Amino acid sequence: MMRWIIKIIFFPISFLLSILTAFLTFLLGIGTALLYLLMMFCIFGAIASFLQKEVTIGIEALIIGFLVSPYGIPMVGATVIAFLQGINEAIKSI
């Protein structure tokens, strides 16, 4: 009996977490695509800088390119979404 009451209390939280993770996953997909284009511009800029003997600017462009690559900022977003989904699954398993 107590388990059903707890499930009823946690249902709105689980519902909101499901909507939030779906929305954040959608935003992450769009953001990753845009950041991928920005990463490509940074890499091409770094190659151009290296060809013009501007090594420091090229290294900075490569660092920025890595941060906006799928292994940089989007990975942080994916980690946050995975954390929220873990909380949601824990609530659903009660």
C-alpha positions as CSV (number, residue, x, y, z in Angstrom):
1,M,0.0,0.0,0.0
2,M,2.8,2.4,0.9
3,R,4.6,1.6,-2.3
4,W,1.6,2.7,-4.4
5,I,1.4,6.0,-2.5
6,I,5.1,6.7,-3.1
7,K,4.6,5.8,-6.8
8,I,1.7,8.3,-7.1
9,I,3.7,11.0,-5.4
10,F,6.8,10.5,-7.6
11,F,4.8,10.1,-10.9
12,P,4.8,13.9,-11.7
13,I,8.5,14.1,-11.0
14,S,9.2,11.1,-13.3
15,F,6.9,12.6,-16.0
16,L,8.7,15.9,-15.9
17,L,12.1,14.2,-16.0
18,S,11.0,12.2,-19.1
19,I,9.9,15.3,-20.9
20,L,13.1,17.2,-19.8
21,T,15.4,14.4,-21.1
22,A,13.5,14.2,-24.4
23,F,13.8,17.9,-24.9
24,L,17.4,18.0,-23.8
25,T,18.2,15.1,-26.2
26,F,16.6,17.0,-29.0
27,L,18.6,20.2,-28.2
28,L,21.8,18.2,-27.9
29,G,21.3,16.7,-31.3
30,I,20.9,20.2,-32.9
31,G,23.7,21.7,-30.8
32,T,26.1,18.9,-31.7
33,A,25.4,19.4,-35.4
34,L,26.1,23.1,-35.1
35,L,29.2,22.6,-33.0
36,Y,30.4,20.0,-35.5
37,L,30.3,22.7,-38.2
38,L,32.1,25.1,-36.0
39,M,34.7,22.5,-35.2
40,M,35.4,22.0,-38.9
41,F,35.8,25.8,-39.4
42,C,38.3,25.8,-36.5
43,I,40.3,22.9,-38.0
44,F,40.4,24.5,-41.4
45,G,41.5,27.8,-39.7
46,A,44.2,26.0,-37.8
47,I,45.5,24.4,-41.0
48,A,45.5,27.8,-42.7
49,S,47.3,29.3,-39.7
50,F,50.0,26.6,-39.8
51,L,50.5,27.2,-43.5
52,Q,51.0,30.9,-42.8
53,K,53.5,30.1,-40.0
54,E,51.2,31.4,-37.2
55,V,51.7,28.4,-34.9
56,T,50.2,29.9,-31.7
57,I,46.9,30.8,-33.5
58,G,46.8,27.4,-35.1
59,I,47.2,25.7,-31.7
60,E,44.5,27.9,-30.2
61,A,42.2,27.0,-33.0
62,L,42.8,23.3,-32.5
63,I,42.1,23.6,-28.8
64,I,38.8,25.5,-29.5
65,G,38.0,22.9,-32.2
66,F,38.5,20.1,-29.7
67,L,36.2,21.8,-27.1
68,V,33.4,22.1,-29.6
69,S,33.9,18.7,-31.0
70,P,31.7,15.8,-30.0
71,Y,34.3,14.9,-27.3
72,G,34.1,18.3,-25.7
73,I,31.1,20.4,-24.7
74,P,28.5,18.0,-26.2
75,M,29.9,15.1,-24.1
76,V,29.1,17.2,-20.9
77,G,25.6,17.6,-22.2
78,A,25.3,13.9,-22.8
79,T,26.6,13.1,-19.3
80,V,24.0,15.4,-17.8
81,I,21.2,13.8,-19.8
82,A,22.4,10.3,-18.8
83,F,22.4,11.4,-15.1
84,L,18.8,12.7,-15.4
85,Q,17.8,9.4,-17.1
86,G,19.4,7.5,-14.3
87,I,17.5,9.4,-11.7
88,N,14.3,8.9,-13.7
89,E,14.9,5.1,-13.9
90,A,15.6,5.0,-10.2
91,I,12.3,6.7,-9.5
92,K,10.4,4.4,-11.9
93,S,12.0,1.3,-10.2
94,I,10.4,2.2,-6.8
